[in-house]
């Protein structure tokens, strides 16, 4: 917290100097407000974050061409805040505006498109609109397959999210397939005891559990626990989560 306070003081001082030295709608002022917003966001102070990001956006709208990539960044940042606040429809609107600008400002199949489609998919998922979420995630995956090298760790994000949508829809075999595809890529891209691998094993275990394949579920949960024990502090919530999953599945056997 102390470092964040120092960062706020530094960014605040920089902003005050820029207000004196620069025109009122200079892009550097937008950068200062954006930096201040980033710190508030890291502190979980979302209303203050939103206020700073919106001020940054106001300046950029005046100072920059209408389809400048920095405007897309501002809308994306605002979308992230609304997402953190649980205001998914507002987040969706911001993400969609960001995507509109990206389509004009960036070359086709730029990786940023994948990020935007993924964020839009997450909002639809949170809103329970699973078919729209699935469509957005699949578009994100298509772009990542074109824009990124094979087995790039970022290429698995959409696969995993597709799995989550299928899981929420109760289509556990399809969810399992997506989770397993993601895991195979991550096993190549990450160290053997990386905590993200444990997350995939936990998800795979949950899919098997809901399919009634309890031995396979137990095996996946135990692999997840093994990795998290090596990579996380002993009292980390993830360890407690998978231990509970193991207890639940054992009662079914």
Residue pairs with C-beta under 8 A, 6 or more apart in sequence:
1 43
4 39
4 42
4 43
7 39
8 36
8 39
8 40
11 32
11 35
11 36
11 39
12 36
14 32
14 35
15 29
15 32
15 33
15 36
18 26
18 28
18 29
18 32
19 29
22 28
22 29
25 59
25 62
25 63
26 59
26 63
27 59
27 60
27 63
27 64
27 70
29 59
30 55
30 56
30 57
30 59
30 60
30 63
30 70
30 74
31 56
33 52
33 53
33 55
33 56
33 59
34 52
34 53
34 56
34 74
34 77
36 52
37 48
37 49
37 50
37 51
37 52
37 53
37 56
37 77
37 81
38 49
40 46
40 48
40 49
40 52
41 49
41 80
41 81
41 84
46 81
46 84
46 85
49 81
50 78
50 81
50 82
50 85
53 74
53 77
53 78
53 81
54 78
56 74
56 77
57 71
57 74
57 75
57 78
60 68
60 70
60 71
60 74
61 71
64 70
64 71
67 101
67 104
67 105
68 101
68 105
69 101
69 102
69 105
69 106
71 101
72 98
72 99
72 101
72 102
72 105
72 112
73 98
75 94
75 95
75 97
75 98
75 101
76 94
76 95
76 98
76 115
76 116
76 119
78 94
79 90
79 91
79 92
79 93
79 94
79 95
79 98
79 119
79 123
80 91
80 119
81 91
82 88
82 90
82 91
82 94
83 91
83 119
83 122
83 123
83 126
88 123
88 126
88 127
89 123
89 127
91 119
91 123
92 120
92 123
92 124
92 127
95 116
95 119
95 120
95 123
96 120
98 116
99 113
99 116
99 117
99 120
102 110
102 112
102 113
102 116
103 113
106 112
106 113
109 143
109 146
109 147
110 143
110 147
111 143
111 144
111 147
111 148
111 154
113 140
113 143
114 140
114 141
114 143
114 144
114 147
114 154
114 158
115 140
117 136
117 137
117 139
117 140
117 143
118 136
118 137
118 140
118 157
118 158
118 161
120 136
121 132
121 133
121 134
121 135
121 136
121 137
121 140
121 158
121 161
121 165
122 133
122 161
123 133
124 130
124 132
124 133
124 136
125 133
125 161
125 164
125 165
125 168
130 165
130 168
130 169
133 161
133 165
134 162
134 165
134 166
137 158
137 161
137 162
137 165
138 158
138 162
140 157
140 158
140 161
141 155
141 158
141 159
141 162
144 152
144 154
144 155
144 157
144 158
145 155
148 154
148 155
151 185
151 188
151 189
152 185
152 189
153 185
153 186
153 189
153 190
155 185
156 181
156 182
156 185
156 186
156 189
159 178
159 179
159 181
159 182
159 185
160 178
160 179
160 182
160 200
160 203
162 178
163 174
163 175
163 176
163 177
163 178
163 179
163 182
163 203
163 207
164 175
164 203
166 172
166 174
166 175
166 178
167 175
167 203
167 206
167 207
167 210
170 210
172 207
172 210
172 211
173 207
173 211
175 203
175 207
176 204
176 207
176 208
176 211
179 200
179 203
179 204
179 207
180 204
182 200
183 197
183 200
183 201
183 204
186 194
186 196
186 197
186 200
187 197
190 196
190 197
193 227
193 230
193 231
194 227
194 231
195 227
195 228
195 231
195 232
195 238
197 227
198 223
198 224
198 225
198 226
198 227
198 228
198 231
198 238
198 242
199 224
199 238
201 220
201 221
201 223
201 224
201 227
202 220
202 221
202 224
202 238
202 241
202 242
202 245
204 220
205 216
205 217
205 218
205 219
205 220
205 221
205 224
205 242
205 245
205 249
206 217
206 245
208 214
208 216
208 217
208 220
209 217
209 245
209 248
209 249
209 252
214 249
214 252
214 253
215 253
217 245
217 249
218 246
218 249
218 250
218 253
221 242
221 245
221 246
221 249
222 246
224 242
225 239
225 242
225 243
225 246
228 236
228 238
228 239
228 242
229 239
232 238
232 239
